[in-house]
Amino acid sequence: MALWILLLIAIIIIFVAVHAVLLPKFFLKVRYDYETIPDRGLKVVDETDGRSIVYEPGDSIKDSIKQYIVSERAGKKSFICKIDDDIRFIDFDIVLFNEKGVSFKVLNVKQIIKTKGYTEVITLPDKTVYVTLVLNKVNDQPRTGFKSKHVVVSGVVFYLLSCALVEVLGVFGIKACIGKLYGGLMFESFLYISETWIFTAVISAGVIILNVLFTLAVLFLKSSKRRKVNA
């Protein structure tokens, strides 16, 4: 019996972790839409094991982020910002673009500043060609002025479909554990008779519907909050 209790707990933990961490990381991608990138390159510095490009960000954030450097050394790409000396905490997004000029990922960075005037070095994906920055918060002051941040719709669809699959498997797994814990010799009957399958289907559908409603509500509230701040 202890084995089935442990298995039941493991299923619940995995169920929560997959919904809260794994699937959002893979599917709930954030994208920014740009007509033109506000940043401009200042200079290219050739080095023995690669090169670095110094950029100046757009006017809206230059008071806080003075410059940033995208480097490629020994095949590894990295990023660092030169910031205002008074900044103790910074929250910003790095929008990554590939060689086709398509934004493929957004990295959210939150750092407590350890070295005055500079952020910590951040490793970038290999396919990054150039970046731009969106400033979210400096010290205690929110800086949310960019209006076209949104979650990719196709990612939301795949997220919900993947969640549905996980939810069906999770409900079935929980049912099997409960059957073993309380069904005893009646386990097979509990697991396979049609009445329990109808009940299982109803529970699965209910969990799927609740997750869809919760996900859409969260996305709507976040979108509404951005529109309110940017109004």
C-alpha positions as CSV (number, residue, x, y, z in Angstrom):
1,M,0.0,0.0,0.0
2,A,2.8,2.4,0.8
3,L,4.1,2.0,-2.7
4,W,0.8,3.2,-4.2
5,I,0.6,6.1,-1.8
6,L,4.1,7.2,-2.9
7,L,3.2,6.7,-6.5
8,L,0.0,8.8,-6.0
9,I,2.0,11.6,-4.5
10,A,4.6,11.4,-7.3
11,I,1.9,11.7,-9.9
12,I,0.4,14.8,-8.3
13,I,3.8,16.5,-8.0
14,I,4.7,15.7,-11.6
15,F,1.2,16.9,-12.7
16,V,1.7,20.3,-11.0
17,A,5.4,20.7,-12.1
18,V,4.5,19.9,-15.8
19,H,1.7,22.5,-15.8
20,A,3.5,25.2,-13.8
21,V,7.0,24.9,-15.1
22,L,7.7,22.5,-18.0
23,L,4.9,23.2,-20.5
24,P,4.9,27.0,-20.0
25,K,8.6,27.1,-20.6
26,F,8.3,25.3,-23.9
27,F,5.1,26.8,-25.3
28,L,4.1,30.1,-23.6
29,K,6.5,32.2,-25.6
30,V,6.5,36.0,-25.4
31,R,7.0,38.1,-28.5
32,Y,7.5,41.8,-29.2
33,D,6.5,43.4,-32.5
34,Y,8.8,46.0,-34.0
35,E,8.6,48.2,-37.1
36,T,12.1,49.3,-36.5
37,I,14.7,48.4,-33.9
38,P,15.5,51.6,-31.8
39,D,19.1,50.4,-30.9
40,R,22.2,51.3,-32.9
41,G,25.6,49.8,-33.1
42,L,28.5,52.1,-32.0
43,K,31.6,50.1,-32.7
44,V,33.0,46.6,-33.4
45,V,35.9,45.4,-31.3
46,D,38.0,42.6,-32.7
47,E,39.5,40.3,-30.2
48,T,42.0,37.4,-30.3
49,D,39.2,34.8,-29.7
50,G,36.2,36.6,-31.3
51,R,34.7,40.0,-31.4
52,S,32.3,42.3,-29.5
53,I,29.8,44.8,-30.7
54,V,28.9,47.8,-28.6
55,Y,25.3,49.1,-28.9
56,E,23.4,52.1,-27.7
57,P,19.7,51.3,-26.7
58,G,16.7,53.4,-27.7
59,D,16.1,56.9,-26.3
60,S,13.3,55.7,-24.0
61,I,15.8,53.6,-21.8
62,K,19.1,55.4,-22.3
63,D,18.7,57.1,-18.9
64,S,19.1,53.7,-17.2
65,I,20.9,51.5,-19.7
66,K,23.8,53.4,-21.2
67,Q,25.2,50.8,-23.5
68,Y,25.3,47.0,-23.9
69,I,27.8,44.6,-25.5
70,V,27.1,41.4,-27.5
71,S,30.2,39.3,-27.6
72,E,31.2,36.1,-29.4
73,R,34.2,34.4,-28.0
74,A,35.3,30.9,-28.7
75,G,32.0,30.2,-30.3
76,K,30.0,31.3,-27.2
77,K,27.8,34.4,-27.2
78,S,27.3,36.6,-24.2
79,F,25.7,39.9,-23.2
80,I,26.4,42.6,-20.6
81,C,25.0,46.1,-19.9
82,K,26.6,49.3,-18.8
83,I,23.9,51.0,-16.5
84,D,23.4,54.1,-14.5
85,D,25.5,54.0,-11.3
86,D,22.4,54.6,-9.1
87,I,20.7,51.4,-10.1
88,R,20.6,48.7,-7.4
89,F,18.1,46.4,-9.1
90,I,17.0,46.0,-12.7
91,D,14.4,44.0,-14.5
92,F,14.5,43.9,-18.3
93,D,13.8,41.7,-21.3
94,I,16.3,40.8,-24.0
95,V,14.6,40.2,-27.3
96,L,16.6,37.8,-29.4
97,F,16.7,37.9,-33.2
98,N,18.1,35.2,-35.6
99,E,19.9,35.7,-38.9
100,K,16.5,36.2,-40.7
101,G,15.6,39.1,-38.4
102,V,12.9,37.0,-36.6
103,S,12.4,37.3,-32.9
104,F,12.7,33.8,-31.7
105,K,13.0,34.2,-27.9
106,V,12.7,36.7,-25.0
107,L,14.9,36.4,-22.0
108,N,13.7,38.0,-18.8
109,V,16.5,39.2,-16.6
110,K,16.2,40.3,-13.0
111,Q,19.4,41.2,-11.2
112,I,20.5,42.7,-8.0
113,I,23.5,44.8,-9.1
114,K,26.7,43.5,-7.5
115,T,29.2,45.6,-9.6
116,K,28.3,49.2,-9.7
117,G,27.4,50.4,-13.2
118,Y,27.3,46.9,-14.8
119,T,25.0,43.9,-15.0
120,E,26.2,40.4,-14.8
121,V,27.2,38.6,-17.9
122,I,24.4,36.6,-19.6
123,T,24.9,33.7,-22.0
124,L,22.9,34.0,-25.2
125,P,21.7,31.1,-27.5
126,D,24.1,30.3,-30.4
127,K,21.6,31.4,-33.1
128,T,21.4,35.0,-31.7
129,V,22.5,37.5,-34.3
130,Y,21.4,40.7,-32.6
131,V,19.1,41.8,-29.7
132,T,17.1,44.7,-28.4
133,L,16.1,45.6,-24.9
134,V,12.8,46.3,-23.1
135,L,13.1,47.9,-19.6
136,N,10.5,46.6,-17.1
137,K,11.7,48.0,-13.7
138,V,14.6,50.0,-12.2
139,N,15.0,49.9,-8.4
140,D,11.4,50.3,-7.2
141,Q,10.1,52.1,-10.4
142,P,8.1,50.1,-13.0
143,R,9.1,51.0,-16.6
144,T,6.4,49.4,-18.8
145,G,6.1,51.5,-21.9
146,F,6.2,49.0,-24.7
147,K,2.7,48.2,-26.1
148,S,3.1,45.2,-28.3
149,K,4.3,42.5,-26.0
150,H,2.1,39.4,-26.4
151,V,2.1,35.7,-26.0
152,V,2.3,33.7,-29.2
153,V,-1.1,32.3,-30.0
154,S,0.1,29.1,-31.5
155,G,2.1,28.5,-28.4
156,V,-1.0,28.9,-26.2
157,V,-2.8,26.3,-28.4
158,F,0.0,23.7,-28.2
159,Y,0.2,24.4,-24.4
160,L,-3.5,23.7,-23.9
161,L,-3.4,20.6,-26.1
162,S,-0.3,19.3,-24.2
163,C,-2.0,20.1,-20.9
164,A,-5.1,18.1,-22.0
165,L,-3.0,15.1,-22.7
166,V,-1.2,15.3,-19.4
167,E,-4.5,15.8,-17.6
168,V,-6.0,12.7,-19.1
169,L,-3.0,10.6,-18.2
170,G,-2.8,12.2,-14.8
171,V,-6.5,11.4,-14.0
172,F,-6.0,7.8,-15.2
173,G,-2.9,7.4,-13.1
174,I,-4.6,8.8,-10.0
175,K,-7.6,6.5,-10.7
176,A,-5.3,3.5,-10.9
177,C,-3.6,4.4,-7.6
178,I,-7.0,4.9,-5.8
179,G,-8.2,1.6,-7.2
180,K,-5.2,-0.2,-5.7
181,L,-5.5,1.6,-2.4
182,Y,-9.3,1.1,-1.9
183,G,-10.3,-1.5,-4.5
184,G,-8.3,-4.4,-3.3
185,L,-9.5,-7.5,-5.1
186,M,-12.0,-5.3,-6.9
187,F,-9.2,-3.3,-8.6
188,E,-9.8,-4.6,-12.1
189,S,-13.5,-4.1,-11.9
190,F,-13.0,-0.6,-10.5
191,L,-10.5,0.2,-13.3
192,Y,-12.3,-1.3,-16.3
193,I,-16.1,-1.3,-15.8
194,S,-17.9,1.3,-18.0
195,E,-19.4,3.3,-15.2
196,T,-16.0,4.2,-13.8
197,W,-14.8,5.1,-17.3
198,I,-17.7,7.5,-17.7
199,F,-16.8,9.1,-14.3
200,T,-13.2,9.3,-15.4
201,A,-14.1,10.9,-18.6
202,V,-16.2,13.5,-16.8
203,I,-13.4,14.3,-14.3
204,S,-10.9,14.6,-17.2
205,A,-13.2,16.9,-19.1
206,G,-13.7,19.0,-16.1
207,V,-10.0,19.3,-15.3
208,I,-9.3,20.2,-19.0
209,I,-12.1,22.9,-19.1
210,L,-10.9,24.4,-15.8
211,N,-7.3,24.6,-17.0
212,V,-8.4,26.2,-20.3
213,L,-10.5,28.8,-18.4
214,F,-7.7,29.5,-15.9
215,T,-5.0,29.9,-18.6
216,L,-7.2,32.2,-20.7
217,A,-8.1,34.3,-17.7
218,V,-4.5,34.7,-16.6
219,L,-3.5,35.7,-20.1
220,F,-6.4,38.2,-20.4
221,L,-5.6,39.8,-17.0
222,K,-1.9,40.2,-17.9
223,S,-2.9,41.7,-21.2
224,S,-5.4,44.1,-19.5
225,K,-2.8,45.1,-17.0
226,R,-0.3,46.0,-19.8
227,R,-2.9,48.0,-21.6
228,K,-3.8,49.9,-18.4
229,V,-0.2,50.7,-17.6
230,N,0.5,51.8,-21.2
231,A,-2.7,53.9,-21.5
